[in-house]
Structure formats: C-alpha cells, structure tokens
C-alpha cells in the first residue's frame, strides 16, 4: 500500500491524538489549550490560528471519534464514523505545495478550525485503509498495560506493539526472564 508523505503525517497525528487520551494510560495530553498548542506544533499542523477552549473541546470530540475507528470491529462501522467526521469537517480537497513540501492534497477547507483540519485530513487518511481493505492495520498495542493506537505499515501486517523498542522489548525481556527463572527452578 502506497502511503504518501502527507497521508503518513495525518496518520501519525491521528494516532498521537488518540494516544493523548487518559484511556491510553497516561495523563491527558490535551488537558488544556497549551497542550493542544503543543500538539499542533509537534505535528506541524498548518493554517491554525489562535487556539481557544472551543478548539480544545472540538478536538477532544474528534479524538473520541478517531478512537471509535480503531475500536470498530467491522469496516462498515469504521466507515460510518469516518464518513461522519469527514462530512462534518466540510471537506474541500485542494492541491497545495507549502513549507518546502511538493504537491499534496489538503482535505480541509481554507480557514478551517483545527478540529475540522484533523477530522478531514485524518479521516481521509483512515479512509484509504478502509477502501484498500486494510482496516486490520489500524491497531491497538498488544502490550497489556499500553493499548496505544498505531497503524501497522509492516509488509506482512505482523506488527503487534506500538513501539517494538519499548512495549515489544519489555515483554520479550520479561518472557526471557520468566523462562530463565523456570529453568533455574527445574
């Protein structure tokens, strides 16, 4: 599956947004407007003006809808949520080249709120996976104490952890130590 740079950026932002919720095991990454501002800067979200409490509430609502997509058991359920997100954002696809990036598509309307920006671009990025029959690539980490959202872009769809260096390695080391302990006891 070909993933363009702008689609990858949108997917990264969607996953980071979903993972910013307290349900992901840490403090709310969008606890206040400064947290939203940090998120916007970290993910280089363009065309965003002064952020407000209304923006924060709207982005939190988009975040919960994206979480529904990752939780959807069926493509039809994920498609319904994505369609609602994209429609509510007033999607206006347009070609653009900015900030040193070559031509790419923005799905949000010029002057859109940050929530509509995320809903449109992120919704369309997720839609590509539904269209390609690749919904199973929209996953949650299998580490019992994590559950972060991620997109499995591995060739054989085998990724199980949000980060193999942290969650995956931690579980592999724990299993290794348990086997060594068992072998020493036996």
Secondary structure, DSSP 8 states (H G I E B T S, - for coil): ----HHHHHHHHHHHHHHHTSGGGTS--TTSSHHHHHHHHHHTT--S-----HHHHHHHHHHHHHHHHHHH-SSHHHHHHHHHHHHHHTT---EEE--TT--SEEE-S-TT--HHHHHHHHHHHHHHHHHHTT-GGGEEE--STTT--EEE---TTS---SS-IIIIIHHHHHHHHHHHHHHHHH-
